[in-house]
């Protein structure tokens, strides 16, 4: 079941500024515990996605937790929605969407997830399995943009 275009457009208009603000808060948090607490709360910024849309096609390979990614091209811009069954992953998704949602193909293809998460102070703080899943999601976003 594909998601309606309106859901992507509404999230882009209303959610993207909130996502970018959330990324700034994570970057400014000094202690890992503060960053972790923020990550746990950030998932609430994601819109609710109907379970019927969470199909095998939308499931991101390489994530230990279940994570689904949805893409809506709009001219040269790319809109994304995503969800996960894990709260921390939802928070990481918010950060990833803050950097990629509503961006052009070239901007998304130039996106360096390693540098971005280092800038946010998260490099080396996540478990290897969580990092692998995060980078798998970033790679899937880049594949969608091609």
Long-range contacts (C-beta under 8 A, 24 or more apart in sequence): 1-50, 1-52, 1-53, 1-55, 2-53, 2-70, 3-49, 3-50, 3-53, 3-70, 3-72, 3-81, 5-72, 7-47, 7-81, 8-70, 8-72, 8-74, 8-79, 8-80, 8-81, 9-74, 9-79, 10-47, 11-47, 11-79, 11-81, 11-101, 12-79, 12-101, 12-102, 15-45, 15-46, 15-47, 15-97, 15-101, 16-97, 16-98, 16-101, 16-102, 18-45, 19-45, 19-94, 19-95, 19-97, 19-98, 19-101, 20-98, 22-94, 22-95, 22-98, 23-94, 23-95, 23-98, 23-99, 23-120, 26-95, 26-120, 26-121, 26-122, 27-119, 27-120, 27-121, 29-121, 32-121, 32-125, 35-120, 35-121, 35-122, 35-125, 36-88, 38-91, 39-88, 39-91, 39-92, 39-95, 40-87, 40-88, 40-91, 41-91, 42-90, 42-91, 42-94, 42-95, 43-84, 43-87, 43-88, 43-89, 43-90, 43-91, 43-93, 43-94, 45-94, 46-81, 46-82, 46-83, 46-90, 46-93, 46-94, 47-81, 49-81, 49-83, 54-83, 60-133, 60-136, 60-137, 60-140, 61-136, 61-140, 62-132, 62-133, 62-135, 62-136, 62-137, 62-139, 63-89, 63-132, 63-133, 63-136, 63-137, 64-129, 64-130, 64-132, 64-133, 65-89, 65-133, 67-93, 67-133, 67-137, 69-137, 69-140, 69-141, 69-144, 71-141, 71-144, 76-104, 76-105, 77-102, 77-103, 77-104, 78-102, 78-103, 78-104, 78-105, 78-108, 78-141, 78-144, 78-145, 80-141, 80-144, 82-137, 88-130, 89-130, 89-133, 89-134, 92-126, 92-130, 92-134, 92-137, 93-137, 95-120, 95-122, 96-134, 96-137, 96-138, 96-141, 100-138, 100-141, 100-145, 103-145, 105-145, 105-146, 108-141, 108-142, 108-145, 109-142, 109-145, 109-146, 111-138, 111-141, 111-142, 113-138
